[in-house]
Amino acid sequence: MSFRTWVALLAFAATLVAQQVSKQTNSWMVDANGQRVDGPRYSAVETPAGSQRVETTRSINGRMVPIQAQEDKVVRSDTSGKVVERMIRKYDANGNPGPPTKVHIEEIKNSDGSTTIQSVAYETDINGNQKLAERSTTKIRKGATTETSTMVERATLNGSMDTVEKSMSVERPSGSGAEVQSTTYRKDVSGNFSPFSQEVKQIKKSGNEETTDAVRYEIGMDGKMTLSSRAIDRVKTNPDGSQVAETDVYSKYSAGKTGDANAEQPRLQEQIRRERTPAAGGKVVETTSTRARMPNDPARFGAYEKVSQTTVTSTDPAGREVKQAESVTGRRDPNGQVVPQQGHSENTVATKK
């Protein structure tokens, strides 16, 4: 598990100060014969003291077996920061446990108002010995701008730690939105850190509409940063609580992830429309539709086709918040038609403390 996941999960755990949350997720997919087959299942319980997460899947003999489990224990949480001990265990195809990975995550609130988050991962070998495998340090400074820097170190063959990646993100808010610039650096053949990828995001708000223009650059074959993709997202929120989001996706690849021979530069490949509509009984219906260039005529776009619909129910009986969501997702076949391929259902119960 990468340091980004550790930090994200730590931040999520911080929101669970006053409640206990349990979540169950079931998924399914369509096999080569067009038959619906149950897929991985996910369960989680989050409390102020920690959390447990288990992912299971169907083995070759039809039994549901675990493939990964994670347990968090909050060692300390106060005004100075938080300490979390995480145990991650992966399983083989028959559900037999493998050596665990232990992660120590510490969040420190510094006197200057900044925050430091350090994650240290230890892997267990076949003899039961723990060895330092990866260490990441993230520093967050908030002021007129928000600066986030991360350094990732991994163990070398001789046991020392070597810095393998650095990243820097700067968010500059404005009266009408914000600009976020993120850059990832990796070592080149000379051992120097050079930009590997960069994303520049412009966020603008006007009335009940918000536009996000995200441009991504990646290093090319010539060693220079080149435009890789672009996504323009427009979100409109209506007075009745409904919401419409439209996204234009620019890329050198088609919606089917194949190369576009006509695209020397990223061009419009796909348009995505997401509609969120309140319904009776406290329900919210979220529908996603897409249109893309026709496989047999890339100069034209097809009509919008619904690829997923999610229904979310939220109630509050006896002090609990219950959410139920069901979603079905389709993919384009060789003829450009969207057919159901996979789906999932999710039940979440939050109990206030």
N, C-alpha and C positions, 0 to 999 in steps of 0.2 A: 504494500500500500504506500502511495507516494506521500510526501510531506504535505502537499496541497490538501489531500483528503484528511489527514490528521488535523490540520488547522481548521478546515471547514467543519469537521465534526465537533471539535472543541468549541467553536463559536456557537454551534447549534445547541450544545449541552448547556451553555450559559443562559439560554432562554427558558430552561426548564426549572427555574428556581421555585416556582409556586405551583407546579402541577406534575402529575404522572401521566405519561402518554404511552399507549400500547398501539402497535400497528401490525396489521396482517396484509400481505400482498400475495396474490396468486396470479400466475401468468400462463398463457397457452400459446401455441404456435401451430402452423399448418405444415405437415411433412411433405415429402416428395410425392406422395400418393394423394395429396389433397385432404388428408385426415387431420382432424384437430387432436393435438397431443398436449397433455399438461406439461408445463415448463417449470422453471425454478419457483420456489416459494420463499418468501422473506418474512420474518417476524422480528419485532423489536419491542423492547420495553425501556422507556426512559424515565428516570426518577432523579430528584436532586442529588442522590447519593451515587448515581452511576447509571449504567445501561447495559443491556444485553442484546446482541443481534445474531441471528442465525439464518443462513441461507441454505436451503435444501433443494435437491433435484432428484429426478427419477433415475435409478441405476439401470444397468443393462438387464437385470432380472426383474425390473418393474417396481422395486421398493424405493420409497423416498428416503434418501440418505443425505446427511449434511455435506456441504462442500466447503463452507467457511463459517467460522463462528468468531465473534468478537465480544469481549467483556471489558467495560470501562468501570473503574472505581475512582470516585472523587476523593482524593486523599486530603485535600485542603481547598477551601474556597472562602476568601475573605476580601477585605478592601485592598489588600496588597497584591492579590492575584489568585491563581488557581493552579492546582497540581492534579493531574489525572494519570493513573496507571492503566495502560491498555494491554490486553492480552489477545493476540490474533492467532487462530489455529486453522490451518487448511487440512482438508481430508482427501483421501484418494478416491478412485471411482467406486470402491466398495464401502465407503463411509468410515474407513479407518483413519484415525487422527495422525497427522504428521507433527514434526517438531514445531513448537510454538514460537511466535515472534513477540517479544515484549517491547512496548513503547512507553517511554516516560515523557509526558508532555507537561511543560511548565509555562504558565503565563505570568509575567511579572509587570506590574504597573509601576513605572519609574517615577521618580520625584519631579522630572521635567514635563510630565504629562504623557510621555510616550509609552508604548507597550512593547515588550519583547516576548516572543513565543519561541521556545526551543523544544524541538522534538528529537529524541534519541531512540533509535531502534536497535535492539539486540536480537540476533538470530541464534537459535539453538541447534547445535550439530547432533549427529547420531549418538554421541557419547553423553549428551545432556549438558554440554558446556555452552555458556552464552558468550557470544562474541559481538562486539560493536560492529554494526553493519552500515548504518546511515545516521547522519545528524543534520538537521536543518535549523536555521535560526532566522526568524522573521522579526523585523523591527517596523513598528507603525508609529509615525509621527503626524499628529493632527494640528493644524493651525490654519493660516489662510489657504494652504493647500494640504492635502493628505498624501504623505509619502510612505510607501511600503516597499521594503527591500528584503530579499530572501537569499540566503546562501545555503547550498546543499553540498554536503561532504559525504563521500562513500569510502568504505574500507578498501585498501589496496591488498595485493597478494602478500605483502610483508607486514600487514597489520596496521600500517599507519593510515591516517585519514587524508584524503585528497579532495580538494574542492572541484566539483564537476560541473556545477551550474550556478549562475547568479541571475537574479531578476530584480527589476525595479519598476514600480508603478507610481505614477503621480496623478492625482486628481485635483483639478483646478475648477472650483465652482464659480458660477457667474449668476447674475440676476435672473437669467432666462434658462439656466441649465448647468452644464458642466462639460469639461473635457478630461478624458482619462487616457493617459499614454502609458503602455506597458511594454517593456523590452526584456527579452530573455537572452542571456549571454552564455555561450559554451566555449570550451577550449578548442583552438584551431590546432593544426599540425605542429605549430611552433610552441604550443603550450600557453599561448596568450588567449585571453578572453575576448571574443568578438561577438557582435550581435548575431543571433541565430533566428529570432523571429521578433516581430513587433506588431502591436495592435494599437490603433488610435481610434478612440471612440468620442464622438461629438453628440452631446445630449442637449436638445432644445425643447423648452416648454412654452406653449402659447395657448392660453385659455384652457380648454379641456382636452388638448392634444399634446402628445409628446412624441418627438422624433429622435431616434437614435441611429447614427450613421457610424458603423464600425468597419474600419479598413484594416486588413491584415497583410503584413509583409513577411516574406520568408527568404532565406538565403538561397540564391540560385546556383546553377552549375558553374557560373563564372565567379562565384564567391561574393557577389553583390546582393544587397537586399532588393527584392523585386516585389511588385504588387501581386499578391496571391489570391485574395478574395475580398468581397465587400458585401455587406448586408445593411440595407436601409429599412428600419422598422418604424412604422407609424401607428401609434395607439391613440384611439379616441374613446373617451369615457362619457357616456350620456347621462342626463339627469336621473333616469330611472335605474341607474346602476349597471346597465348593459355596457359592453365594451367590444370594440372591433379593433383588431390589430392586423395590419397588412405588412408583409415583409417581402422585399425584392432581394433575391440572392444572385450576386454576380460571381462567376467563377470560370476557370478554364476547363472545368469538368461539367458534364451534363448532370441532370438530376439522378441518373442511374450510375453516377460515379465513373463513367467512361470518359476518355479524353474527347474534347471538342476540337475537331480538326480546323474549324473555322474561327477559333478564338486565339488570336495572338496575345490578346490581353483579356483579363476577366470580363465577360459580358453577361447580360441578364440571362440566367438559365432557368430560374424557378421563381414562382410567386406563391406565397403562403398567406392564407387568410384564416385568422382565429377569431371566433365570435363567442362571447361569454354573455349568457342571457339569464337573468333571474326567472325562476318559475315558481308555481304554486307549491306550498308546503315547505318553504325554505330551501328549495332545490336551486342549483345553478347548473345550466347546461353549457358545456364548452365544446364547440365544434371546430375542427380543423379541416380546411380544404386546400388543395394545391393545384396548380397548373404548371406545365413545363413545356419545353420545346418538344415537338413531335419527333419520335425516333426515326420515322421514315421521311420526315421533312423538317430538319432543324430550323428552317427559316420561319416556321409557324409555331404558335403556341396552341395547345389543346384547351378544352374547356375546364373550368374548375371542377374537381371531383373530391367528394368527402373522403378523407383518409382516417379520421378518428372522431369519435364523439364520447365525451366524458360527462357523466351526471354526478354531481356532488350534492349530497344531502347533509345539512347541518342542523342539529337540534340541541336542546339543552335540558334534558329531563334529569331531575334530581341532581343538579349541579354538574352534569357531565356535558361535554361537547362531543357529539358523534358525527363523523364524516364518512360517507360511503361514496366511492368513486368507481365507475366502470368505464373502460376505454377499449376501443377496437381500432387497430391501425392496419392500413392497407399499403401495398407496394405495387409499383407499376410492372406489368408483365411485358414480354417482348413486343406486344402490340400497343403498348402505351396505356393500357387500361389498369385502373387501380382495383385490386382484389384483396379481400381480407387475408392477412398473413399472421397476425399476432394480436393478442389483447391481454389485458390485466384488470384485476379488481383490487381495490384497496379499502380497508376498513381501519379507521383511526378513532380511538376513544381517549379523550383527555379528561382527567379528573382533577378538579381544583382542590388544592390543599388549604 
